[in-house]
């Protein structure tokens, strides 16, 4: 991160050093924005701004390593996304329909599925999964988060996250194999 160890960058950011805040932003923002854009394309920029306002407000209280920081930022991003959806649900006159997905068997097809997709096609397919499956794949792949971090963010057990990921990747692999 900008050639400086994370601990040094974090301490400087907590002290208000512009270079350190910029380094954290540059390292983390593209992934956060891509995650938000895959879930709410028309609101991604606004949500990302809210995320960084929350990060700025809370960075003085944050403690942890670089992986914990990334998980913390994605937790904030997911909460802003949930808040947006709750506000929209109150205003919505018609119910949301479930996205297609399903209970496919568990298999290890991650390398095969992801190798066959380019980034945009992958995002289009991922957002077509069941919401929980899409969240797991996006947080694991785009966020680069561990199973334990994703489990904490989603309020699920690590085993459930692994099962969701396997079902999602199996569904992705099947959709790829069904193409002409």
TORPA-4810 file (N, C-alpha, C, O; in nm, 3 decimals):
<nodes>
NODE_1_0.085_-0.116_0.000_0.000_0.000_0.000_0.090_0.123_0.000_0.147_0.158_0.103_X
NODE_2_0.102_0.187_-0.111_0.186_0.306_-0.128_0.328_0.285_-0.079_0.395_0.380_-0.041_X
NODE_3_0.374_0.161_-0.081_0.510_0.132_-0.038_0.529_0.134_0.112_0.640_0.106_0.158_X
NODE_4_0.428_0.165_0.190_0.438_0.171_0.335_0.361_0.054_0.396_0.260_0.011_0.340_X
NODE_5_0.408_0.002_0.508_0.334_-0.105_0.575_0.196_-0.056_0.618_0.177_0.062_0.649_X
NODE_6_0.100_-0.146_0.618_-0.038_-0.109_0.649_-0.050_-0.040_0.784_-0.121_0.060_0.797_X
NODE_7_0.018_-0.093_0.886_0.009_-0.034_1.020_0.047_0.114_1.018_-0.018_0.197_1.082_X
NODE_8_0.152_0.146_0.944_0.197_0.286_0.936_0.093_0.372_0.863_0.065_0.485_0.904_X
NODE_9_0.039_0.317_0.755_-0.062_0.390_0.678_-0.187_0.413_0.763_-0.243_0.523_0.764_X
NODE_10_-0.229_0.310_0.835_-0.348_0.323_0.919_-0.328_0.428_1.028_-0.414_0.513_1.049_X
NODE_11_-0.215_0.423_1.097_-0.188_0.522_1.202_-0.187_0.664_1.145_-0.240_0.757_1.206_X
NODE_12_-0.126_0.679_1.028_-0.122_0.811_0.966_-0.262_0.856_0.926_-0.297_0.973_0.944_X
NODE_13_-0.343_0.764_0.873_-0.481_0.798_0.835_-0.561_0.837_0.959_-0.641_0.931_0.955_X
NODE_14_-0.541_0.766_1.068_-0.613_0.798_1.191_-0.571_0.934_1.246_-0.647_1.000_1.317_X
NODE_15_-0.449_0.975_1.213_-0.401_1.107_1.255_-0.441_1.216_1.155_-0.415_1.334_1.178_X
NODE_16_-0.504_1.176_1.044_-0.553_1.273_0.946_-0.459_1.302_0.831_-0.480_1.399_0.758_X
NODE_17_-0.355_1.220_0.812_-0.261_1.240_0.702_-0.330_1.212_0.568_-0.378_1.101_0.544_X
NODE_18_-0.333_1.312_0.484_-0.402_1.300_0.355_-0.345_1.187_0.269_-0.420_1.114_0.206_X
NODE_19_-0.211_1.173_0.266_-0.148_1.069_0.184_-0.194_0.930_0.227_-0.212_0.842_0.143_X
NODE_20_-0.214_0.911_0.358_-0.254_0.780_0.409_-0.400_0.750_0.377_-0.434_0.638_0.339_X
NODE_21_-0.484_0.849_0.391_-0.625_0.832_0.358_-0.639_0.802_0.209_-0.718_0.717_0.168_X
NODE_22_-0.561_0.873_0.129_-0.561_0.850_-0.016_-0.517_0.708_-0.047_-0.575_0.642_-0.133_X
NODE_23_-0.413_0.660_0.022_-0.363_0.524_-0.001_-0.469_0.419_0.032_-0.488_0.324_-0.044_X
NODE_24_-0.537_0.436_0.144_-0.643_0.342_0.181_-0.757_0.345_0.080_-0.809_0.241_0.040_X
NODE_25_-0.793_0.465_0.038_-0.900_0.482_-0.060_-0.864_0.416_-0.193_-0.942_0.340_-0.249_X
NODE_26_-0.745_0.446_-0.243_-0.703_0.391_-0.373_-0.695_0.240_-0.371_-0.723_0.174_-0.472_X
NODE_27_-0.656_0.184_-0.259_-0.643_0.039_-0.248_-0.778_-0.030_-0.237_-0.796_-0.141_-0.290_X
NODE_28_-0.873_0.032_-0.171_-0.999_-0.034_-0.137_-1.117_0.010_-0.222_-1.204_-0.072_-0.253_X
NODE_29_-1.123_0.135_-0.261_-1.241_0.190_-0.330_-1.280_0.115_-0.458_-1.399_0.088_-0.476_X
NODE_30_-1.187_0.080_-0.548_-1.232_0.014_-0.671_-1.310_-0.115_-0.645_-1.408_-0.144_-0.714_X
NODE_31_-1.267_-0.193_-0.547_-1.338_-0.318_-0.515_-1.475_-0.289_-0.454_-1.574_-0.355_-0.488_X
NODE_32_-1.480_-0.191_-0.366_-1.607_-0.154_-0.303_-1.705_-0.104_-0.408_-1.821_-0.144_-0.409_X
NODE_33_-1.659_-0.018_-0.496_-1.745_0.036_-0.600_-1.794_-0.075_-0.693_-1.911_-0.076_-0.732_X
NODE_34_-1.707_-0.166_-0.728_-1.748_-0.277_-0.817_-1.852_-0.365_-0.748_-1.949_-0.408_-0.810_X
NODE_35_-1.833_-0.391_-0.619_-1.931_-0.469_-0.543_-2.066_-0.398_-0.543_-2.169_-0.459_-0.574_X
NODE_36_-2.066_-0.270_-0.509_-2.191_-0.195_-0.503_-2.256_-0.183_-0.641_-2.378_-0.191_-0.653_X
NODE_37_-2.175_-0.163_-0.744_-2.229_-0.152_-0.880_-2.291_-0.282_-0.927_-2.386_-0.282_-1.006_X
NODE_38_-2.239_-0.393_-0.878_-2.297_-0.522_-0.918_-2.430_-0.547_-0.848_-2.512_-0.623_-0.898_X
NODE_39_-2.453_-0.483_-0.734_-2.576_-0.503_-0.659_-2.680_-0.394_-0.688_-2.799_-0.424_-0.696_X
NODE_40_-2.637_-0.270_-0.703_-2.727_-0.156_-0.729_-2.657_-0.059_-0.824_-2.605_0.043_-0.781_X
NODE_41_-2.656_-0.091_-0.954_-2.579_-0.009_-1.049_-2.612_0.139_-1.048_-2.522_0.222_-1.058_X
NODE_42_-2.737_0.174_-1.036_-2.775_0.315_-1.043_-2.742_0.392_-0.915_-2.744_0.515_-0.915_X
NODE_43_-2.712_0.323_-0.808_-2.688_0.387_-0.679_-2.544_0.369_-0.631_-2.509_0.418_-0.524_X
NODE_44_-2.461_0.300_-0.707_-2.328_0.261_-0.661_-2.242_0.379_-0.617_-2.181_0.375_-0.510_X
NODE_45_-2.237_0.483_-0.698_-2.152_0.598_-0.664_-2.197_0.665_-0.535_-2.115_0.699_-0.449_X
NODE_46_-2.327_0.684_-0.520_-2.379_0.746_-0.398_-2.354_0.658_-0.276_-2.314_0.707_-0.170_X
NODE_47_-2.376_0.527_-0.292_-2.350_0.436_-0.181_-2.203_0.436_-0.143_-2.170_0.436_-0.024_X
NODE_48_-2.115_0.436_-0.243_-1.971_0.438_-0.215_-1.933_0.564_-0.139_-1.849_0.560_-0.048_X
NODE_49_-1.994_0.675_-0.175_-1.967_0.800_-0.102_-2.008_0.787_0.043_-1.936_0.831_0.133_X
NODE_50_-2.125_0.728_0.067_-2.171_0.707_0.204_-2.077_0.615_0.280_-2.050_0.636_0.398_X
NODE_51_-2.028_0.512_0.212_-1.934_0.419_0.275_-1.811_0.494_0.322_-1.767_0.476_0.436_X
NODE_52_-1.754_0.578_0.235_-1.631_0.648_0.271_-1.654_0.755_0.376_-1.563_0.786_0.453_X
NODE_53_-1.773_0.812_0.382_-1.805_0.903_0.492_-1.807_0.827_0.625_-1.758_0.875_0.727_X
NODE_54_-1.865_0.705_0.621_-1.867_0.621_0.741_-1.726_0.577_0.780_-1.692_0.573_0.899_X
NODE_55_-1.645_0.543_0.681_-1.506_0.505_0.709_-1.432_0.622_0.774_-1.363_0.604_0.874_X
NODE_56_-1.448_0.739_0.717_-1.381_0.858_0.773_-1.426_0.884_0.916_-1.345_0.920_1.001_X
NODE_57_-1.554_0.866_0.941_-1.607_0.890_1.076_-1.559_0.786_1.176_-1.544_0.816_1.295_X
NODE_58_-1.535_0.664_1.130_-1.501_0.557_1.223_-1.357_0.511_1.223_-1.321_0.426_1.304_X
NODE_59_-1.274_0.564_1.136_-1.138_0.513_1.123_-1.057_0.530_1.252_-0.967_0.450_1.280_X
NODE_60_-1.087_0.631_1.329_-1.015_0.651_1.455_-1.039_0.540_1.555_-0.955_0.515_1.642_X
NODE_61_-1.151_0.472_1.544_-1.184_0.362_1.635_-1.143_0.227_1.580_-1.147_0.127_1.652_X
NODE_62_-1.104_0.221_1.451_-1.070_0.093_1.390_-0.936_0.042_1.442_-0.842_0.119_1.460_X
NODE_63_-0.930_-0.087_1.466_-0.801_-0.151_1.495_-0.802_-0.286_1.425_-0.902_-0.357_1.425_X
NODE_64_-0.689_-0.320_1.368_-0.677_-0.447_1.298_-0.579_-0.436_1.184_-0.522_-0.331_1.158_X
NODE_65_-0.562_-0.549_1.115_-0.468_-0.554_1.003_-0.539_-0.518_0.873_-0.656_-0.478_0.873_X
NODE_66_-0.468_-0.531_0.763_-0.522_-0.493_0.633_-0.644_-0.576_0.595_-0.740_-0.522_0.539_X
NODE_67_-0.642_-0.705_0.623_-0.758_-0.790_0.592_-0.879_-0.748_0.673_-0.990_-0.744_0.621_X
NODE_68_-0.860_-0.718_0.801_-0.970_-0.673_0.887_-1.024_-0.539_0.838_-1.145_-0.515_0.841_X
NODE_69_-0.934_-0.451_0.792_-0.978_-0.322_0.739_-1.068_-0.342_0.619_-1.176_-0.283_0.610_X
NODE_70_-1.024_-0.425_0.525_-1.104_-0.451_0.405_-1.239_-0.510_0.444_-1.342_-0.472_0.388_X
NODE_71_-1.240_-0.604_0.538_-1.367_-0.663_0.583_-1.456_-0.558_0.648_-1.577_-0.558_0.629_X
NODE_72_-1.396_-0.469_0.725_-1.471_-0.362_0.791_-1.536_-0.271_0.687_-1.653_-0.235_0.699_X
NODE_73_-1.461_-0.234_0.584_-1.514_-0.146_0.480_-1.628_-0.216_0.404_-1.730_-0.153_0.375_X
NODE_74_-1.611_-0.345_0.373_-1.717_-0.417_0.302_-1.839_-0.438_0.391_-1.951_-0.444_0.341_X
NODE_75_-1.820_-0.448_0.521_-1.934_-0.456_0.613_-2.013_-0.327_0.606_-2.136_-0.329_0.600_X
NODE_76_-1.944_-0.216_0.606_-2.010_-0.086_0.593_-2.083_-0.078_0.459_-2.197_-0.033_0.453_X
NODE_77_-2.018_-0.121_0.352_-2.080_-0.116_0.219_-2.208_-0.199_0.215_-2.309_-0.154_0.162_X
NODE_78_-2.203_-0.318_0.272_-2.322_-0.402_0.271_-2.433_-0.340_0.355_-2.550_-0.349_0.317_X
NODE_79_-2.399_-0.278_0.466_-2.502_-0.213_0.549_-2.565_-0.095_0.476_-2.686_-0.075_0.486_X
NODE_80_-2.486_-0.018_0.403_-2.542_0.094_0.325_-2.635_0.039_0.217_-2.741_0.097_0.191_X
NODE_81_-2.597_-0.072_0.155_-2.680_-0.137_0.053_-2.813_-0.184_0.114_-2.918_-0.163_0.054_X
NODE_82_-2.807_-0.245_0.229_-2.928_-0.291_0.298_-3.016_-0.171_0.335_-3.138_-0.176_0.317_X
NODE_83_-2.954_-0.065_0.386_-3.031_0.056_0.419_-3.103_0.111_0.296_-3.221_0.147_0.304_X
NODE_84_-3.033_0.117_0.183_-3.094_0.166_0.059_-3.213_0.079_0.021_-3.319_0.131_-0.014_X
NODE_85_-3.197_-0.051_0.029_-3.305_-0.142_-0.009_-3.423_-0.131_0.087_-3.538_-0.142_0.045_X
NODE_86_-3.396_-0.111_0.213_-3.506_-0.093_0.310_-3.583_0.034_0.279_-3.706_0.035_0.281_X
NODE_87_-3.511_0.141_0.251_-3.579_0.267_0.217_-3.662_0.249_0.089_-3.775_0.299_0.080_X
NODE_88_-3.606_0.179_-0.008_-3.678_0.158_-0.134_-3.800_0.068_-0.113_-3.902_0.088_-0.178_X
NODE_89_-3.789_-0.029_-0.025_-3.902_-0.120_0.001_-4.019_-0.047_0.063_-4.134_-0.079_0.037_X
NODE_90_-3.990_0.051_0.145_-4.097_0.130_0.207_-4.172_0.209_0.100_-4.294_0.224_0.107_X
NODE_91_-4.099_0.259_0.000_-4.160_0.338_-0.107_-4.218_0.253_-0.219_-4.303_0.301_-0.295_X
NODE_92_-4.176_0.128_-0.230_-4.215_0.043_-0.342_-4.361_0.002_-0.332_-4.409_-0.035_-0.225_X
NODE_93_-4.430_0.008_-0.443_-4.570_-0.031_-0.446_-4.586_-0.176_-0.487_-4.687_-0.239_-0.453_X
NODE_94_-4.488_-0.231_-0.560_-4.496_-0.370_-0.605_-4.382_-0.449_-0.543_-4.272_-0.395_-0.525_X
NODE_95_-4.405_-0.576_-0.511_-4.301_-0.656_-0.446_-4.190_-0.695_-0.543_-4.209_-0.704_-0.664_X
NODE_96_-4.072_-0.717_-0.485_-3.960_-0.767_-0.565_-3.983_-0.914_-0.593_-4.041_-0.986_-0.512_X
NODE_97_-3.939_-0.958_-0.708_-3.947_-1.099_-0.742_-3.814_-1.164_-0.709_-3.709_-1.101_-0.721_X
NODE_98_-3.820_-1.287_-0.670_-3.697_-1.362_-0.641_-3.614_-1.375_-0.768_-3.667_-1.397_-0.876_X
NODE_99_-3.485_-1.361_-0.752_-3.395_-1.384_-0.865_-3.379_-1.534_-0.882_-3.391_-1.609_-0.785_X
NODE_100_-3.353_-1.579_-1.006_-3.337_-1.722_-1.026_-3.215_-1.773_-0.949_-3.119_-1.699_-0.928_X
NODE_101_-3.220_-1.893_-0.911_-3.111_-1.959_-0.838_-3.161_-2.097_-0.808_-3.242_-2.152_-0.883_X
NODE_102_-3.115_-2.154_-0.703_-3.168_-2.282_-0.668_-3.073_-2.358_-0.580_-2.967_-2.309_-0.541_X
NODE_103_-3.114_-2.478_-0.552_-3.036_-2.561_-0.462_-2.962_-2.666_-0.543_-3.003_-2.782_-0.548_X
NODE_104_-2.854_-2.626_-0.605_-2.773_-2.718_-0.680_-2.680_-2.791_-0.585_-2.656_-2.745_-0.473_X
NODE_105_-2.630_-2.904_-0.628_-2.538_-2.981_-0.546_-2.407_-2.906_-0.525_-2.375_-2.812_-0.598_X
NODE_106_-2.333_-2.949_-0.425_-2.207_-2.885_-0.392_-2.096_-2.950_-0.472_-2.087_-3.073_-0.478_X
NODE_107_-2.012_-2.869_-0.535_-1.899_-2.920_-0.610_-1.788_-2.817_-0.612_-1.810_-2.701_-0.578_X
NODE_108_-1.670_-2.859_-0.650_-1.557_-2.767_-0.654_-1.533_-2.727_-0.798_-1.454_-2.791_-0.868_X
NODE_109_-1.600_-2.623_-0.844_-1.590_-2.581_-0.984_-1.544_-2.436_-0.997_-1.557_-2.377_-1.104_X
NODE_110_-1.489_-2.379_-0.888_-1.452_-2.237_-0.889_-1.354_-2.203_-1.000_-1.378_-2.110_-1.077_X
NODE_111_-1.246_-2.277_-1.011_-1.146_-2.246_-1.113_-1.205_-2.255_-1.253_-1.181_-2.169_-1.338_X
NODE_112_-1.282_-2.359_-1.277_-1.342_-2.379_-1.409_-1.440_-2.267_-1.444_-1.436_-2.213_-1.554_X
NODE_113_-1.527_-2.234_-1.350_-1.628_-2.132_-1.377_-1.567_-1.995_-1.397_-1.601_-1.925_-1.493_X
NODE_114_-1.477_-1.955_-1.309_-1.420_-1.821_-1.317_-1.323_-1.806_-1.433_-1.310_-1.697_-1.488_X
NODE_115_-1.254_-1.914_-1.471_-1.161_-1.906_-1.582_-1.235_-1.886_-1.715_-1.178_-1.830_-1.809_X
NODE_116_-1.359_-1.930_-1.723_-1.433_-1.923_-1.848_-1.508_-1.791_-1.866_-1.566_-1.767_-1.972_X
NODE_117_-1.507_-1.707_-1.766_-1.585_-1.584_-1.773_-1.495_-1.462_-1.778_-1.394_-1.458_-1.708_X
NODE_118_-1.529_-1.364_-1.858_-1.459_-1.237_-1.846_-1.532_-1.156_-1.739_-1.643_-1.193_-1.700_X
NODE_119_-1.474_-1.049_-1.694_-1.527_-0.977_-1.577_-1.672_-0.929_-1.595_-1.754_-0.950_-1.505_X
NODE_120_-1.703_-0.867_-1.706_-1.839_-0.816_-1.724_-1.941_-0.928_-1.738_-2.050_-0.922_-1.681_X
NODE_121_-1.906_-1.029_-1.815_-1.997_-1.143_-1.830_-2.015_-1.213_-1.695_-2.125_-1.258_-1.662_X
NODE_122_-1.908_-1.221_-1.618_-1.915_-1.284_-1.486_-2.010_-1.207_-1.395_-2.094_-1.267_-1.328_X
NODE_123_-1.998_-1.075_-1.394_-2.086_-0.995_-1.309_-2.232_-1.011_-1.351_-2.321_-1.021_-1.266_X
NODE_124_-2.257_-1.014_-1.480_-2.394_-1.032_-1.528_-2.451_-1.166_-1.481_-2.567_-1.175_-1.441_X
NODE_125_-2.368_-1.268_-1.486_-2.414_-1.401_-1.441_-2.430_-1.405_-1.289_-2.526_-1.462_-1.238_X
NODE_126_-2.337_-1.345_-1.219_-2.339_-1.350_-1.073_-2.463_-1.280_-1.019_-2.526_-1.330_-0.926_X
NODE_127_-2.499_-1.164_-1.075_-2.616_-1.094_-1.022_-2.745_-1.166_-1.057_-2.851_-1.131_-1.005_X
NODE_128_-2.738_-1.266_-1.145_-2.854_-1.348_-1.175_-2.873_-1.463_-1.076_-2.973_-1.534_-1.082_X
NODE_129_-2.778_-1.482_-0.986_-2.788_-1.586_-0.884_-2.885_-1.543_-0.775_-2.928_-1.428_-0.770_X
NODE_130_-2.918_-1.637_-0.688_-2.995_-1.602_-0.568_-2.917_-1.495_-0.491_-2.794_-1.498_-0.491_X
NODE_131_-2.985_-1.402_-0.426_-2.915_-1.291_-0.360_-2.804_-1.334_-0.263_-2.696_-1.275_-0.266_X
NODE_132_-2.829_-1.434_-0.179_-2.725_-1.478_-0.086_-2.604_-1.535_-0.160_-2.490_-1.510_-0.122_X
NODE_133_-2.630_-1.611_-0.265_-2.521_-1.668_-0.344_-2.440_-1.557_-0.410_-2.317_-1.560_-0.409_X
NODE_134_-2.508_-1.460_-0.467_-2.440_-1.349_-0.534_-2.355_-1.271_-0.434_-2.241_-1.236_-0.464_X
NODE_135_-2.408_-1.244_-0.315_-2.331_-1.173_-0.213_-2.204_-1.248_-0.177_-2.097_-1.188_-0.168_X
NODE_136_-2.216_-1.378_-0.157_-2.099_-1.458_-0.120_-1.993_-1.451_-0.229_-1.876_-1.426_-0.200_X
NODE_137_-2.032_-1.474_-0.353_-1.935_-1.474_-0.463_-1.872_-1.336_-0.479_-1.751_-1.325_-0.496_X
NODE_138_-1.953_-1.232_-0.474_-1.899_-1.096_-0.490_-1.804_-1.058_-0.378_-1.698_-1.001_-0.403_X
NODE_139_-1.839_-1.090_-0.256_-1.752_-1.055_-0.144_-1.623_-1.138_-0.145_-1.517_-1.088_-0.109_X
NODE_140_-1.634_-1.264_-0.187_-1.515_-1.348_-0.192_-1.424_-1.309_-0.308_-1.302_-1.299_-0.291_X
NODE_141_-1.482_-1.287_-0.427_-1.402_-1.263_-0.546_-1.364_-1.115_-0.559_-1.246_-1.082_-0.566_X
NODE_142_-1.462_-1.028_-0.561_-1.434_-0.885_-0.578_-1.373_-0.827_-0.451_-1.275_-0.752_-0.456_X
NODE_143_-1.430_-0.862_-0.337_-1.380_-0.810_-0.211_-1.251_-0.875_-0.166_-1.176_-0.817_-0.087_X
NODE_144_-1.224_-0.996_-0.217_-1.103_-1.067_-0.176_-1.107_-1.104_-0.028_-1.002_-1.113_0.037_X
NODE_145_-1.226_-1.128_0.024_-1.242_-1.156_0.166_-1.240_-1.306_0.194_-1.273_-1.387_0.107_X
NODE_146_-1.201_-1.341_0.313_-1.198_-1.481_0.355_-1.340_-1.529_0.383_-1.433_-1.449_0.396_X
NODE_147_-1.355_-1.661_0.392_-1.485_-1.719_0.426_-1.530_-1.668_0.563_-1.647_-1.635_0.581_X
NODE_148_-1.439_-1.660_0.658_-1.474_-1.612_0.793_-1.523_-1.467_0.789_-1.620_-1.432_0.856_X
NODE_149_-1.455_-1.383_0.711_-1.497_-1.243_0.700_-1.634_-1.232_0.635_-1.719_-1.156_0.682_X
NODE_150_-1.657_-1.308_0.528_-1.787_-1.305_0.460_-1.896_-1.354_0.555_-2.006_-1.300_0.557_X
NODE_151_-1.866_-1.457_0.632_-1.963_-1.510_0.727_-2.003_-1.403_0.829_-2.120_-1.389_0.862_X
NODE_152_-1.904_-1.328_0.879_-1.935_-1.222_0.975_-2.019_-1.112_0.910_-2.114_-1.063_0.971_X
NODE_153_-1.984_-1.074_0.788_-2.057_-0.967_0.720_-2.201_-1.006_0.694_-2.292_-0.925_0.711_X
NODE_154_-2.223_-1.131_0.652_-2.358_-1.176_0.617_-2.435_-1.233_0.737_-2.554_-1.262_0.725_X
NODE_155_-2.368_-1.248_0.851_-2.435_-1.304_0.968_-2.466_-1.451_0.950_-2.570_-1.499_0.995_X
NODE_156_-2.376_-1.523_0.886_-2.393_-1.667_0.862_-2.274_-1.743_0.918_-2.172_-1.683_0.951_X
NODE_157_-2.287_-1.872_0.928_-2.174_-1.956_0.970_-2.082_-1.979_0.851_-2.128_-1.978_0.736_X
NODE_158_-1.952_-1.998_0.875_-1.859_-2.024_0.765_-1.900_-2.142_0.676_-1.883_-2.137_0.554_X
NODE_159_-1.954_-2.247_0.737_-2.000_-2.362_0.657_-2.112_-2.324_0.561_-2.118_-2.373_0.449_X
NODE_160_-2.201_-2.237_0.607_-2.310_-2.192_0.521_-2.256_-2.108_0.406_-2.305_-2.116_0.293_X
NODE_161_-2.155_-2.026_0.435_-2.094_-1.944_0.329_-2.028_-2.034_0.225_-2.043_-2.012_0.105_X
NODE_162_-1.955_-2.135_0.271_-1.891_-2.228_0.176_-1.995_-2.301_0.091_-1.976_-2.319_-0.029_X
NODE_163_-2.105_-2.342_0.154_-2.211_-2.411_0.079_-2.274_-2.318_-0.024_-2.298_-2.358_-0.138_X
NODE_164_-2.301_-2.193_0.015_-2.357_-2.096_-0.079_-2.261_-2.072_-0.195_-2.304_-2.064_-0.311_X
NODE_165_-2.132_-2.062_-0.165_-2.033_-2.039_-0.270_-2.029_-2.157_-0.366_-2.025_-2.138_-0.487_X
NODE_166_-2.029_-2.278_-0.312_-2.025_-2.396_-0.400_-2.150_-2.406_-0.488_-2.140_-2.436_-0.607_X
NODE_167_-2.267_-2.380_-0.429_-2.390_-2.383_-0.509_-2.387_-2.276_-0.617_-2.427_-2.300_-0.731_X
NODE_168_-2.340_-2.158_-0.581_-2.334_-2.049_-0.678_-2.239_-2.083_-0.792_-2.272_-2.063_-0.909_X
NODE_169_-2.122_-2.132_-0.759_-2.024_-2.163_-0.863_-2.069_-2.281_-0.949_-2.041_-2.285_-1.068_X
NODE_170_-2.139_-2.374_-0.889_-2.195_-2.486_-0.966_-2.300_-2.434_-1.065_-2.304_-2.476_-1.180_X
NODE_171_-2.385_-2.341_-1.018_-2.486_-2.281_-1.106_-2.420_-2.202_-1.219_-2.465_-2.208_-1.333_X
NODE_172_-2.313_-2.130_-1.187_-2.240_-2.056_-1.291_-2.180_-2.151_-1.393_-2.188_-2.128_-1.514_X
NODE_173_-2.120_-2.259_-1.345_-2.059_-2.356_-1.437_-2.166_-2.419_-1.526_-2.143_-2.441_-1.645_X
NODE_174_-2.282_-2.449_-1.468_-2.389_-2.509_-1.548_-2.439_-2.411_-1.654_-2.465_-2.451_-1.767_X
NODE_175_-2.453_-2.284_-1.618_-2.502_-2.185_-1.716_-2.402_-2.168_-1.830_-2.440_-2.142_-1.944_X
NODE_176_-2.274_-2.181_-1.799_-2.172_-2.172_-1.903_-2.177_-2.293_-1.995_-2.167_-2.279_-2.117_X
NODE_177_-2.193_-2.411_-1.935_-2.194_-2.533_-2.017_-2.319_-2.544_-2.103_-2.320_-2.617_-2.202_X
NODE_178_-2.426_-2.473_-2.067_-2.551_-2.478_-2.143_-2.551_-2.382_-2.261_-2.641_-2.387_-2.345_X
NODE_179_-2.448_-2.294_-2.267_-2.441_-2.202_-2.382_-2.403_-2.277_-2.508_-2.331_-2.376_-2.503_X
NODE_180_-2.454_-2.227_-2.623_-2.420_-2.294_-2.749_-2.272_-2.282_-2.782_-2.228_-2.333_-2.885_X
</nodes>
